[in-house]
Each structure stands twice: as C-alpha cells, then as structure tokens.
Amino acid sequence: MSRLHRPSTDHKSALSSGLNTSNAPGATESSTSVLRARNAQAQRTFAHIVAEHVRTFYRLGDAADATLEFAAMMIITGTKNTLMAWLDGHIPASLEQLSDIFADFAVD
C-alpha cells in the first residue's frame, strides 16, 4: 500500500468538474483556448522539471536532450490523461487502487 496522502473519494466529482473546462457553464471559446494554452504550458514546464531532475540524478550530459525531453513529456501527459480518464469514470479503480498503481509504476 502506498503512503501517499489520499483525499476522500467525495473529492472525485469536485476534481472532475473543476478540471473539465470544455463543458463548464459560461465557458467561451476564448476562455477555453486560454485554458488550453495554460494547460499546454504547464505540461511543458512540468516535463522540463522532470527532465532536469533525471539529468541531475543520473548525471547525464546534454547529449540526451531530445530523448530526455520526449520521455519526460510522455510521462507528464500520460499521467495527466490517465488521471482525467479516472476522474471521468473510464478507469474502474478506487482512489487507493489508483494511488497504488501509480506508486508501483514509479518504482518499477
């Protein structure tokens, strides 16, 4: 069992409704495009942070730049999309199960 903090499952619907901006009441095309741009920038920023941590931890030089940035972006976007699929009900797992699955993948 993972030792990560787990919010109660009551937060699942609150998280889902807060993250699903495309169907939000009052959302306009302009506000949706701004949110998409911010989301894309946040993903790039997190991927860069992950890549820099890996580069530092494994003492990698600049030769692995493209591969490392690619792998980091895959990890970040894959994690985000997996969480969104779970929040939308497409992954039949409890919060505890999902947390354990993520923890298992992180250490394997």
DSSP file (Angstrom, degrees, kcal/mol; ACC not computed):
  #  RESIDUE AA STRUCTURE BP1 BP2  ACC     N-H-->O    O-->H-N    N-H-->O    O-->H-N    TCO  KAPPA ALPHA  PHI   PSI    X-CA   Y-CA   Z-CA
    1    1 A M              0   0    0      0, 0.0     2,-0.1     0, 0.0    96,-0.1   0.000 360.0 360.0 360.0 136.8    0.0    0.0    0.0
    2    2 A S        -     0   0    0     94,-0.2    98,-0.1     1,-0.1    97,-0.1  -0.375 360.0-142.5 -72.9 150.9    1.3    3.4   -0.9
    3    3 A R        +     0   0    0     -2,-0.1    -1,-0.1     2,-0.1     2,-0.1   0.169  58.8 127.0 -98.9  16.8    2.0    6.0    1.8
    4    4 A L  S    S-     0   0    0      1,-0.1     2,-0.2    95,-0.0    95,-0.0  -0.418  71.8 -99.5 -72.9 149.4    0.7    8.9   -0.3
    5    5 A H        -     0   0    0     -2,-0.1    -1,-0.1     1,-0.0    -2,-0.1  -0.514  40.0-160.5 -67.0 133.0   -1.9   11.2    1.1
    6    6 A R        -     0   0    0     -2,-0.2     3,-0.1    -3,-0.1    90,-0.1  -0.959   6.4-145.1-121.3 115.7   -5.3   10.2   -0.2
    7    7 A P        -     0   0    0      0, 0.0    88,-0.1     0, 0.0     5,-0.0  -0.341  40.6 -85.2 -69.3 161.0   -8.2   12.6   -0.2
    8    8 A S    >   -     0   0    0      1,-0.1     3,-1.9     2,-0.0     4,-0.2  -0.282  37.1-112.8 -64.8 155.2  -11.7   11.1    0.4
    9    9 A T  T >  S+     0   0    0      1,-0.3     3,-1.4     2,-0.2     4,-0.4   0.636 109.5  79.6 -66.9 -12.2  -13.5    9.8   -2.6
   10   10 A D  T 3> S+     0   0    0      1,-0.3     4,-0.7     2,-0.2     3,-0.4   0.763  85.4  62.1 -63.4 -23.4  -16.0   12.6   -2.2
   11   11 A H  H <> S+     0   0    0     -3,-1.9     4,-3.0     1,-0.2     5,-0.3   0.643  81.3  84.1 -77.0 -13.9  -13.5   14.9   -3.8
   12   12 A K  H <> S+     0   0    0     -3,-1.4     4,-2.5     1,-0.2    -1,-0.2   0.927  93.5  41.5 -57.7 -48.9  -13.5   12.9   -7.1
   13   13 A S  H  > S+     0   0    0     -4,-0.4     4,-2.5    -3,-0.4    -1,-0.2   0.870 114.6  52.4 -69.7 -34.5  -16.6   14.7   -8.5
   14   14 A A  H  X S+     0   0    0     -4,-0.7     4,-1.7     2,-0.2    -2,-0.2   0.911 112.1  45.9 -65.6 -41.6  -15.3   18.0   -7.3
   15   15 A L  H  X S+     0   0    0     -4,-3.0     4,-1.5     2,-0.2    -2,-0.2   0.928 112.9  50.3 -64.9 -44.9  -12.0   17.5   -9.0
   16   16 A S  H  X S+     0   0    0     -4,-2.5     4,-1.7    -5,-0.3     3,-0.4   0.925 111.6  46.2 -61.9 -46.3  -13.6   16.2  -12.2
   17   17 A S  H  < S+     0   0    0     -4,-2.5    -1,-0.2     1,-0.2    -2,-0.2   0.832 112.1  52.3 -68.4 -30.2  -16.0   19.2  -12.5
   18   18 A G  H  < S+     0   0    0     -4,-1.7    -1,-0.2    -5,-0.2    -2,-0.2   0.752 114.1  42.4 -75.3 -23.4  -13.2   21.6  -11.8
   19   19 A L  H  < S+     0   0    0     -4,-1.5     2,-1.5    -3,-0.4    -2,-0.2   0.675  91.9  84.7 -96.6 -19.7  -10.9   20.1  -14.5
   20   20 A N     <  +     0   0    0     -4,-1.7     3,-0.3     1,-0.2    -1,-0.1  -0.645  49.1 160.3 -86.8  88.9  -13.4   19.7  -17.2
   21   21 A T    >   +     0   0    0     -2,-1.5     3,-0.9     1,-0.2    -1,-0.2   0.699  57.6  73.1 -85.2 -19.8  -13.4   23.1  -18.8
   22   22 A S  T 3  S+     0   0    0      1,-0.3    -1,-0.2    -3,-0.2    10,-0.1   0.807 108.1  32.9 -68.7 -27.6  -14.8   22.3  -22.2
   23   23 A N  T 3  S+     0   0    0     -3,-0.3    -1,-0.3     2,-0.1    -2,-0.2   0.252  87.3 134.4-108.7  11.0  -18.4   21.9  -20.8
   24   24 A A    X   -     0   0    0     -3,-0.9     3,-2.2     1,-0.1     2,-0.1  -0.364  66.2-103.9 -66.6 137.4  -18.2   24.4  -18.0
   25   25 A P  T 3  S+     0   0    0      0, 0.0    -1,-0.1     0, 0.0     3,-0.1  -0.385 107.1  13.9 -59.6 132.8  -21.2   26.7  -17.7
   26   26 A G  T 3  S+     0   0    0      1,-0.3     2,-0.3    -2,-0.1    -2,-0.1   0.434  89.1 145.9  82.9  -1.7  -20.3   30.1  -19.1
   27   27 A A    <   -     0   0    0     -3,-2.2    -1,-0.3     4,-0.1     2,-0.2  -0.520  31.4-160.6 -71.0 132.2  -17.1   28.9  -20.8
   28   28 A T     >  -     0   0    0     -2,-0.3     4,-2.6    -3,-0.1     5,-0.2  -0.657  32.7-107.5-106.6 167.5  -16.5   30.7  -24.0
   29   29 A E  H  > S+     0   0    0     -2,-0.2     4,-2.3     1,-0.2     5,-0.2   0.893 121.7  51.4 -59.8 -38.1  -14.3   29.7  -26.9
   30   30 A S  H  > S+     0   0    0      2,-0.2     4,-2.0     1,-0.2    -1,-0.2   0.926 111.0  45.4 -66.0 -45.6  -11.8   32.4  -25.9
   31   31 A S  H  > S+     0   0    0      1,-0.2     4,-2.3     2,-0.2    -2,-0.2   0.876 112.9  52.0 -67.1 -35.3  -11.7   31.2  -22.2
   32   32 A T  H  X S+     0   0    0     -4,-2.6     4,-2.5     2,-0.2    -2,-0.2   0.905 109.3  49.1 -66.1 -41.5  -11.3   27.6  -23.3
   33   33 A S  H  X S+     0   0    0     -4,-2.3     4,-2.2    -5,-0.2    -2,-0.2   0.871 110.6  51.1 -67.3 -35.1   -8.4   28.4  -25.7
   34   34 A V  H  X S+     0   0    0     -4,-2.0     4,-2.4     2,-0.2    -2,-0.2   0.924 111.3  47.8 -65.4 -43.9   -6.7   30.4  -22.9
   35   35 A L  H  X S+     0   0    0     -4,-2.3     4,-2.6     2,-0.2    -2,-0.2   0.894 111.0  51.1 -64.4 -39.7   -7.1   27.4  -20.5
   36   36 A R  H  X S+     0   0    0     -4,-2.5     4,-2.6     2,-0.2    -1,-0.2   0.912 110.1  49.4 -63.0 -42.0   -5.8   25.0  -23.2
   37   37 A A  H  X S+     0   0    0     -4,-2.2     4,-2.4     2,-0.2    -2,-0.2   0.913 112.6  47.2 -64.1 -42.2   -2.7   27.3  -23.7
   38   38 A R  H  X S+     0   0    0     -4,-2.4     4,-2.6     2,-0.2    -2,-0.2   0.895 111.7  51.3 -65.5 -39.4   -2.1   27.4  -20.0
   39   39 A N  H  X S+     0   0    0     -4,-2.6     4,-2.4     2,-0.2    -2,-0.2   0.926 110.8  47.8 -62.0 -45.9   -2.5   23.6  -19.7
   40   40 A A  H  X S+     0   0    0     -4,-2.6     4,-2.2     1,-0.2    -2,-0.2   0.910 112.7  48.6 -62.9 -42.3    0.0   23.1  -22.6
   41   41 A Q  H  X S+     0   0    0     -4,-2.4     4,-2.5     1,-0.2    -2,-0.2   0.907 110.7  50.9 -64.8 -40.8    2.5   25.5  -21.0
   42   42 A A  H  X S+     0   0    0     -4,-2.6     4,-2.8     2,-0.2     5,-0.2   0.903 109.7  50.5 -63.0 -40.9    2.1   23.8  -17.6
   43   43 A Q  H  X S+     0   0    0     -4,-2.4     4,-2.5     2,-0.2    -1,-0.2   0.917 111.5  47.7 -63.5 -42.9    2.7   20.4  -19.2
   44   44 A R  H  X S+     0   0    0     -4,-2.2     4,-2.3     2,-0.2    -2,-0.2   0.907 112.6  49.6 -63.9 -40.7    5.9   21.7  -20.9
   45   45 A T  H  X S+     0   0    0     -4,-2.5     4,-2.2     2,-0.2    -2,-0.2   0.944 112.8  45.5 -64.0 -48.4    7.1   23.2  -17.6
   46   46 A F  H  X S+     0   0    0     -4,-2.8     4,-2.6     1,-0.2    -2,-0.2   0.897 112.3  52.0 -62.6 -40.2    6.5   20.0  -15.6
   47   47 A A  H  X S+     0   0    0     -4,-2.5     4,-2.7    -5,-0.2    -1,-0.2   0.908 109.4  49.7 -62.7 -41.1    8.1   17.9  -18.3
   48   48 A H  H  X S+     0   0    0     -4,-2.3     4,-2.5     2,-0.2    -2,-0.2   0.904 110.5  50.3 -63.9 -41.0   11.2   20.2  -18.3
   49   49 A I  H  X S+     0   0    0     -4,-2.2     4,-2.3     2,-0.2    -2,-0.2   0.929 111.6  47.9 -62.3 -45.6   11.4   19.9  -14.5
   50   50 A V  H  X S+     0   0    0     -4,-2.6     4,-2.5     1,-0.2     5,-0.2   0.936 111.8  50.3 -60.1 -46.4   11.2   16.1  -14.7
   51   51 A A  H  X S+     0   0    0     -4,-2.7     4,-2.7     1,-0.2    -2,-0.2   0.904 110.4  49.4 -60.3 -42.2   13.9   16.1  -17.4
   52   52 A E  H  X S+     0   0    0     -4,-2.5     4,-2.4     2,-0.2    -1,-0.2   0.886 110.5  50.1 -66.3 -38.6   16.2   18.3  -15.3
   53   53 A H  H  X S+     0   0    0     -4,-2.3     4,-3.0     2,-0.2     5,-0.2   0.922 112.8  46.4 -64.8 -43.0   15.8   16.1  -12.2
   54   54 A V  H  X S+     0   0    0     -4,-2.5     4,-2.7     2,-0.2     6,-0.2   0.925 112.1  51.4 -63.9 -43.9   16.5   13.0  -14.3
   55   55 A R  H  <>S+     0   0    0     -4,-2.7     5,-2.3    -5,-0.2     4,-0.4   0.906 115.4  41.9 -59.8 -43.1   19.5   14.7  -15.9
   56   56 A T  H ><5S+     0   0    0     -4,-2.4     3,-0.6     3,-0.2    -2,-0.2   0.935 115.2  49.1 -70.0 -47.3   20.9   15.7  -12.4
   57   57 A F  H 3<5S+     0   0    0     -4,-3.0    -2,-0.2     1,-0.2    -3,-0.2   0.907 121.3  34.2 -60.9 -44.3   20.1   12.4  -10.7
   58   58 A Y  T 3<5S-     0   0    0     -4,-2.7    -1,-0.2    -5,-0.2    -2,-0.2   0.386 106.5-124.5 -94.3   3.8   21.7   10.3  -13.4
   59   59 A R  T < 5 +     0   0    0     -3,-0.6     2,-0.3    -4,-0.4    -3,-0.2   0.924  47.2 173.9  53.2  50.5   24.5   12.8  -14.2
   60   60 A L      < -     0   0    0     -5,-2.3    -1,-0.2    -6,-0.2     2,-0.0  -0.605  22.8-136.3 -87.7 147.3   23.5   12.9  -17.9
   61   61 A G    >   -     0   0    0     -2,-0.3     3,-0.8     1,-0.0    -1,-0.1  -0.125  37.4 -86.7 -85.5-169.4   25.1   15.4  -20.3
   62   62 A D  G >  S+     0   0    0      1,-0.2     3,-1.8     2,-0.1     4,-0.2   0.578 109.1  87.8 -77.9  -8.8   23.4   17.4  -22.9
   63   63 A A  G 3  S+     0   0    0      1,-0.3     3,-0.3     2,-0.1    -1,-0.2   0.789  87.2  51.3 -61.4 -27.7   23.6   14.6  -25.5
   64   64 A A  G <> S+     0   0    0     -3,-0.8     4,-3.1     1,-0.2     5,-0.3   0.211  75.9 116.9 -94.5  15.3   20.3   13.1  -24.3
   65   65 A D  H <> S+     0   0    0     -3,-1.8     4,-2.7     1,-0.2     5,-0.3   0.915  77.0  39.5 -52.0 -57.3   18.4   16.4  -24.5
   66   66 A A  H  > S+     0   0    0     -3,-0.3     4,-2.2    -4,-0.2    -1,-0.2   0.915 120.0  45.3 -64.0 -44.5   15.8   15.4  -27.2
   67   67 A T  H  > S+     0   0    0     -4,-0.2     4,-2.6     2,-0.2    -1,-0.2   0.915 115.1  47.9 -65.3 -42.9   15.2   11.9  -25.8
   68   68 A L  H  X S+     0   0    0     -4,-3.1     4,-2.5     2,-0.2    -2,-0.2   0.919 112.8  46.9 -66.3 -44.7   15.0   13.1  -22.3
   69   69 A E  H  X S+     0   0    0     -4,-2.7     4,-2.2    -5,-0.3    -1,-0.2   0.898 113.3  50.5 -63.9 -39.9   12.6   15.9  -23.1
   70   70 A F  H  X S+     0   0    0     -4,-2.2     4,-2.3    -5,-0.3    -2,-0.2   0.948 112.4  45.7 -61.5 -50.1   10.5   13.5  -25.1
   71   71 A A  H  X S+     0   0    0     -4,-2.6     4,-2.2     1,-0.2    -2,-0.2   0.900 112.4  51.0 -62.6 -41.4   10.3   10.9  -22.4
   72   72 A A  H  X S+     0   0    0     -4,-2.5     4,-2.6     1,-0.2    -1,-0.2   0.909 110.1  49.3 -63.6 -42.0    9.5   13.5  -19.7
   73   73 A M  H  X S+     0   0    0     -4,-2.2     4,-2.8     1,-0.2     5,-0.4   0.894 109.8  52.1 -65.0 -39.0    6.6   14.9  -21.8
   74   74 A M  H  X S+     0   0    0     -4,-2.3     4,-2.1     2,-0.2     5,-0.2   0.915 111.6  46.9 -61.7 -42.3    5.3   11.3  -22.4
   75   75 A I  H  X S+     0   0    0     -4,-2.2     4,-2.3     2,-0.2    -2,-0.2   0.942 115.9  44.0 -64.8 -47.9    5.3   10.7  -18.6
   76   76 A I  H  X S+     0   0    0     -4,-2.6     4,-2.4     2,-0.2    -2,-0.2   0.948 118.7  40.9 -65.7 -50.2    3.7   14.0  -17.7
   77   77 A T  H  X S+     0   0    0     -4,-2.8     4,-2.7     1,-0.2     5,-0.2   0.878 115.2  52.1 -69.4 -35.6    1.0   14.0  -20.4
   78   78 A G  H  X S+     0   0    0     -4,-2.1     4,-2.2    -5,-0.4    -1,-0.2   0.911 111.0  47.4 -64.2 -41.6    0.3   10.3  -19.9
   79   79 A T  H  X S+     0   0    0     -4,-2.3     4,-2.4    -5,-0.2    -2,-0.2   0.932 113.4  48.0 -64.3 -45.8   -0.1   10.8  -16.2
   80   80 A K  H  X S+     0   0    0     -4,-2.4     4,-2.4     1,-0.2    -2,-0.2   0.931 113.6  46.7 -61.2 -46.4   -2.4   13.8  -16.7
   81   81 A N  H  X S+     0   0    0     -4,-2.7     4,-2.3     1,-0.2    -1,-0.2   0.863 111.2  52.2 -66.5 -34.9   -4.6   11.9  -19.3
   82   82 A T  H  X S+     0   0    0     -4,-2.2     4,-2.2    -5,-0.2    -1,-0.2   0.921 110.4  47.9 -65.5 -44.0   -4.7    8.8  -17.0
   83   83 A L  H  X S+     0   0    0     -4,-2.4     4,-2.8     1,-0.2    -2,-0.2   0.912 111.7  50.2 -62.6 -41.9   -6.0   10.9  -14.1
   84   84 A M  H  X S+     0   0    0     -4,-2.4     4,-2.0     1,-0.2    -1,-0.2   0.905 109.6  50.8 -64.1 -40.2   -8.5   12.6  -16.3
   85   85 A A  H  <>S+     0   0    0     -4,-2.3     5,-2.8     2,-0.2     6,-0.6   0.896 111.8  48.0 -63.4 -39.3   -9.8    9.2  -17.6
   86   86 A W  H ><5S+     0   0    0     -4,-2.2     3,-1.6     4,-0.2     5,-0.2   0.931 110.7  50.4 -66.2 -44.9  -10.1    8.0  -14.0
   87   87 A L  H 3<5S+     0   0    0     -4,-2.8    -1,-0.2     1,-0.3    -2,-0.2   0.844 108.7  52.9 -61.7 -33.2  -12.0   11.2  -13.0
   88   88 A D  T 3<5S-     0   0    0     -4,-2.0    -1,-0.3    -5,-0.2    -2,-0.2   0.457 121.6-109.0 -82.3  -0.1  -14.3   10.7  -15.9
   89   89 A G  T < 5S+     0   0    0     -3,-1.6    -3,-0.2    -4,-0.2    -2,-0.1   0.601  85.5 120.0  88.5  11.9  -15.1    7.2  -14.7
   90   90 A H      < +     0   0    0     -5,-2.8    -4,-0.2    -6,-0.2    -5,-0.1   0.572  66.5  60.4 -88.2  -8.6  -13.2    5.3  -17.5
   91   91 A I  S    S-     0   0    0     -6,-0.6     2,-2.1    -5,-0.2    -1,-0.2  -0.949  80.0-144.3-119.4 110.5  -10.8    3.5  -15.2
   92   92 A P        +     0   0    0      0, 0.0     2,-0.3     0, 0.0    -6,-0.1  -0.474  57.0 113.9 -78.6  79.9  -12.7    1.3  -12.7
   93   93 A A        -     0   0    0     -2,-2.1    -2,-0.1    -7,-0.1     2,-0.1  -0.994  63.5-118.1-145.3 149.0  -10.4    1.8   -9.6
   94   94 A S     >  -     0   0    0     -2,-0.3     4,-2.7     1,-0.1     5,-0.2  -0.358  38.8-104.3 -75.7 167.3  -10.8    3.3   -6.2
   95   95 A L  H  > S+     0   0    0      1,-0.2     4,-2.5     2,-0.2     5,-0.2   0.902 124.2  51.4 -59.0 -41.3   -8.5    6.3   -5.3
   96   96 A E  H  > S+     0   0    0      2,-0.2     4,-2.4     1,-0.2   -94,-0.2   0.923 110.6  47.8 -63.0 -44.2   -6.4    3.9   -3.1
   97   97 A Q  H  > S+     0   0    0      2,-0.2     4,-2.4     1,-0.2    -2,-0.2   0.931 112.8  48.2 -61.9 -45.8   -6.1    1.4   -6.0
   98   98 A L  H  X S+     0   0    0     -4,-2.7     4,-2.6     1,-0.2    -2,-0.2   0.904 110.9  51.2 -62.6 -41.5   -5.1    4.2   -8.5
   99   99 A S  H  X S+     0   0    0     -4,-2.5     4,-2.4    -5,-0.2    -1,-0.2   0.915 111.0  48.2 -60.9 -44.0   -2.6    5.6   -6.0
  100  100 A D  H  X S+     0   0    0     -4,-2.4     4,-2.5     2,-0.2    -2,-0.2   0.889 110.4  51.6 -64.5 -39.4   -1.0    2.1   -5.5
  101  101 A I  H  X S+     0   0    0     -4,-2.4     4,-2.3     2,-0.2    -2,-0.2   0.937 111.2  47.1 -63.1 -46.6   -0.8    1.6   -9.3
  102  102 A F  H  X S+     0   0    0     -4,-2.6     4,-2.1     1,-0.2    -2,-0.2   0.917 112.3  50.3 -61.2 -43.0    0.9    4.9   -9.8
  103  103 A A  H  X S+     0   0    0     -4,-2.4     4,-1.3     1,-0.2    -1,-0.2   0.905 109.5  51.2 -62.1 -41.6    3.3    4.2   -7.0
  104  104 A D  H  X S+     0   0    0     -4,-2.5     4,-1.1     1,-0.2     3,-0.3   0.914 111.2  47.4 -61.9 -43.2    4.1    0.8   -8.5
  105  105 A F  H  < S+     0   0    0     -4,-2.3    -1,-0.2     1,-0.2    -2,-0.2   0.851 107.8  57.1 -66.2 -33.7    4.8    2.3  -11.8
  106  106 A A  H  < S+     0   0    0     -4,-2.1    -1,-0.2     1,-0.2    -2,-0.2   0.805 114.0  37.0 -68.8 -29.2    7.0    5.0  -10.3
  107  107 A V  H  <        0   0    0     -4,-1.3    -1,-0.2    -3,-0.3    -2,-0.2   0.551 360.0 360.0-102.6  -8.4    9.4    2.5   -8.6
  108  108 A D     <        0   0    0     -4,-1.1    -1,-0.2    -5,-0.2    -2,-0.1   0.465 360.0 360.0 -84.4 360.0    9.5   -0.2  -11.3
